[in-house]
Amino acid sequence: MRAPRPFLAILLASLAATVFGCAGSGGGGGLPAVSFDDDRGRDVEVGRASYYAHRFHGRSTASGETYDETKLTAAHRTLPFGTRIRVTNLENGRKVYLRVNDRGPHRKSRVIDVSYVAARRLGFVREGVARVRVEVASRVRDDDSAGAEEDDR
């Protein structure tokens, strides 16, 4: 007997989520982060990114700022607040410049959480997670302020 198409689609989606991981999966089944210096001397990290849920819009970040899902910001575990980073989606080549203003992600299998608008520009809202490269574009100096976000280049 032939399975109905909706059932088959759900079965295949479940299998893909199990194999490749998804935003709602609980385990640490993602790729491990790799940190190294590239040939230009930049700090680079490769791993999985996710984005903030809509419910966090308007809440306070670790830096004291209010999270705004329309701003180009990110959460990183160790980079200083105000650090500018370039995030590249390795699955489609899209790039965006972000400013670190929060701590996270809280899942060990992820290297960065990005704002909703950043995830849209990187093209992974539907998937929930993406394999990315995070490069430090500019470090914070003592006389720098948080400033306005840079647009993607």
C-alpha positions in Angstrom: 0.0 0.0 0.0 1.3 3.5 -0.9 1.8 6.0 1.9 -0.1 9.3 1.5 2.2 12.2 0.4 1.7 14.4 3.5 2.7 11.4 5.7 5.8 10.8 3.6 6.7 14.5 3.7 6.5 14.5 7.5 8.5 11.3 7.8 11.3 12.7 5.6 11.3 16.0 7.5 11.6 14.2 10.8 14.5 12.1 9.4 16.3 15.2 8.1 15.8 16.9 11.5 17.2 13.9 13.3 20.3 13.6 11.0 21.1 17.3 10.5 19.7 18.8 13.6 17.1 21.7 13.8 16.3 24.7 15.9 14.0 22.8 18.1 16.3 19.8 18.7 17.6 19.5 22.2 20.9 17.6 21.7 24.4 18.8 21.0 24.4 17.0 17.6 25.8 19.9 15.8 29.3 20.4 14.4 31.9 21.4 16.9 33.2 24.9 16.7 36.7 25.4 15.3 38.7 28.5 16.2 41.8 29.5 14.4 43.5 32.5 12.7 43.0 32.7 9.0 45.7 33.9 6.5 44.8 37.6 7.1 45.4 37.3 10.8 41.7 37.5 11.7 40.1 35.5 14.5 37.7 33.0 12.8 35.2 30.6 14.3 33.2 28.0 12.3 30.1 26.4 13.7 26.3 26.6 13.9 24.3 29.7 14.3 20.7 30.2 15.5 18.6 33.2 16.0 16.6 34.8 18.8 12.9 33.9 19.1 10.4 36.8 18.7 9.6 36.6 22.4 12.9 38.1 23.3 12.2 41.4 21.4 12.2 44.2 24.0 14.0 42.2 26.7 17.3 43.3 28.2 20.5 41.8 26.9 23.7 41.0 28.9 25.2 44.4 27.9 22.1 46.2 29.3 20.7 47.2 25.9 17.2 46.3 24.9 17.1 43.5 22.3 15.6 44.8 19.0 15.0 42.1 16.4 15.3 44.7 13.7 18.9 45.6 14.6 22.0 43.8 13.3 23.3 42.4 16.6 24.5 39.0 18.0 25.2 37.1 21.1 28.6 35.5 21.5 30.1 33.7 24.6 33.5 35.5 24.7 33.8 38.4 22.3 33.7 41.8 24.1 30.5 43.8 23.7 30.7 46.2 20.8 33.0 43.9 18.7 32.0 44.0 15.1 31.9 40.6 13.3 31.3 39.4 9.8 29.1 36.3 9.7 29.0 34.2 6.6 26.3 31.5 5.9 28.5 28.7 4.5 25.5 27.1 2.9 24.6 30.0 0.6 27.5 32.5 0.8 25.4 35.4 2.3 27.3 37.7 4.6 26.3 40.3 7.2 28.1 42.6 9.7 26.9 42.5 13.2 27.7 44.0 16.6 28.0 41.8 19.7 25.7 43.0 22.5 24.7 39.9 24.3 26.0 36.6 25.8 25.1 33.2 24.4 24.2 31.0 22.7 23.2 28.7 25.6 23.4 25.5 23.5 26.9 24.1 23.4 26.4 23.0 19.8 26.1 26.7 18.6 28.8 29.4 18.3 26.5 32.4 17.8 22.9 33.7 18.1 21.9 36.4 15.7 19.0 38.8 15.6 15.9 38.0 13.6 16.8 40.5 10.8 20.3 39.1 10.6 19.0 35.5 10.2 16.7 36.8 7.4 19.6 38.4 5.6 21.7 35.3 6.1 18.8 33.2 4.7 18.2 30.7 7.5 15.0 31.8 9.2 13.1 28.8 7.8 15.7 26.3 8.8 16.4 27.8 12.2 20.1 27.1 12.2 22.9 27.4 9.7 26.6 26.5 9.4 28.5 29.8 9.6 31.9 31.4 9.7 32.3 34.2 12.3 35.2 36.6 11.7 36.2 39.5 13.9 36.0 42.6 11.7 37.0 45.1 14.4 37.7 44.9 18.0 36.5 47.4 20.6 38.9 50.1 21.8 38.5 51.8 25.2 37.3 55.0 23.5 34.8 53.3 21.2 31.1 53.5 22.0 28.6 50.8 21.0 27.5 53.0 18.0 25.1 52.2 15.2 25.1 48.9 13.4 26.9 48.6 10.1 24.9 47.2 7.2 26.0 44.1 5.4 28.6 44.7 2.7 
